[in-house]
Amino acid sequence: MITRQFGSEVRWMLRRPRTLIGLFGLILVPIIISFGIWTAGDDGGGGPGLAAIIEGNGMVVPIFTLFLSLNLLLPLVASIWAADGLAGEAQHGTLRGLLVAPVSRVRLLFVKLFGLTAMSLLAVTLMAVVGIIAGTAFLGSDGMATLSGTTLSTGEGLLRIGLFILLVTFQMVSIGAVALAVSSATEHPLVVQAATMVTIIVFQVLGQFSSLDWLHPFLITTGFPGLIDVMRDPIPLGQIGDSTLLAGCYLLIGTGLAAIRLVTKDS
Amino acid sequence: MTTSTSAPVTAPSKHAVAARTKGLRKEYGSTVAVDRVDLELPEGAVLGMLGPNGSGKTTTIRMLLGLVRPTQGEIELLGRRLPDGAEQVLPHVGALVEGPGFHPFLSGRENLVRCAAFEPLLPKKQIKQAVEDAIERVGLAQAAHRRYRGYSLGMKQRLGLAAALLVPRKLVVLDEPTNGLDPAGTREIRKIIADLHAAGSTVLVSSHLLSEVEATCTHVAVLHRGTVVAQGELTELLQAGGSALQVITPDVEKALSALRQAKISARPLGDGLRVELAGTSAPQVIETLVHGGAQVYEATRWKTGLEELFARLTEAEEAERGMSAVDTLDGGRR
């Protein structure tokens, strides 16, 4: 029964015109990045960090794309899915139908969380795959250069990309879980998206002030830059672990709040 | 059975009940949506829930389906207490609450498939067939492939009904099912309700259309200002309200004095008089009239329509404020 509900949820999300348009928009990002670096190639390009090693190194494109998108684009997408999941269903009156079917409220939350996870994974994977293809096509590829100056074999590079996909998806799902908590408390999907985006932006601004150092370990956005450690050789696990742990806390808190709200909700 | 006394009228049934509420109360902030709702829905009945807009019909239904938690009171649905038993009984309940709710970007059929995926009683293999059957049943076959976005109000209503009928149900709850339907659609809904009744399902229909309820229901519950002011079998309620005899006679004065002597209350009306049958019977009245020398051309049992009953229940106390049951309740709340 639950697999059938999971299936229905994902099918429903994929049937949404805005999901398809959104996914299409997302896969444009690595293409544009590859194209941009390719055209700028002659100027020497470069700069610190990833941008320095990306030239002539198509395998870095998916990592670079996801790393950039995690700051704004992916949280936005997660918030849209979370918003449609509960607030949107409430707005259309379809939430009542599900509850009367009946789907228990806790299970409904898990169905929504599953949909969010599956779609996030799909979106991130799509971006990565298109990134590999576009990056290789525009910039060529000969293994994967790391930030530590070594070069990994293609197979090992793919493994790194796979790991990064999982890490980014987890961050996205955690943000989405908090958005689901907001979503369970309103009938207006836009409120959910606005609240999520404002939070992400405010967190990033707060992250800039060194006087607020004590606050930084609690901001999910603080964990984003550390994820780039997958591009070092060998991978230092400290920052990646911290970021993932922090995201896990957001996931638990978001899910918990959503469950409490959903169980007591009148619909 | 009188209907404007201090206690709500109840005609308890001897049969098993499909749903029962006790002392149901729901507050939204400081407003009381419903209060002291004691509803009884006998198994196999078609209960019409009547009430003006805002009388608490939908709130009561939402509580009955476990969508809304009552502030106070108990709910029993198909033999189980809610909300604990919701998962056991709700699969047997089909509902159309507060208008149909569907996804605009999906077709009618796809919407039903999504509903069906969440129906615990529907095996996966039967989903397709069940959806087609439901579409057929509500007469939506022509439009099933079109997007819900473009549906007319009547088509939306039919789709909502189809979703409620995806699985054979023990209880079907329809909140304003004929909203937005043309007369043909209304007749079809009546037929569907009649079919459900014939198949042994219990049906709860809420409506503010009296003719609707009169035509389809075996039982009635009248809600007013958030409480039940009358409920029971339709025929009983109507008789209770209509124990009067209309007598056509040219000798109104003679008739009145004869009746007054026999201590039967009557008043002039039209070409004759209206005689209350409380404490007496029709043959007795006629005998009295004939003995009193009044010529009786015609005597008919006064039939109260549901409309009259409804008007009396929901408007009477507006005139005599502070006197009726509901007003006293209102007073107690504040």
Interface residues (C-beta under 8 A of the other chain):
Chain A: M1 R4 Q5 G7 S8 R11 W12 R15 R16 P17 H92 G93 T94 L95 R96 G97 L98 L99 V100 A101 P102 V103 S104 T264 D266 S267
Chain B: R62 L65 G66 L67 V68 R69 A86 E87 L90 P91 V93 A95 V97 E98 G99 P100 G101 F102 H103 P104 F105 L106 E110 V113 R114 C115 A117 F118 E119 P120 K124 A163
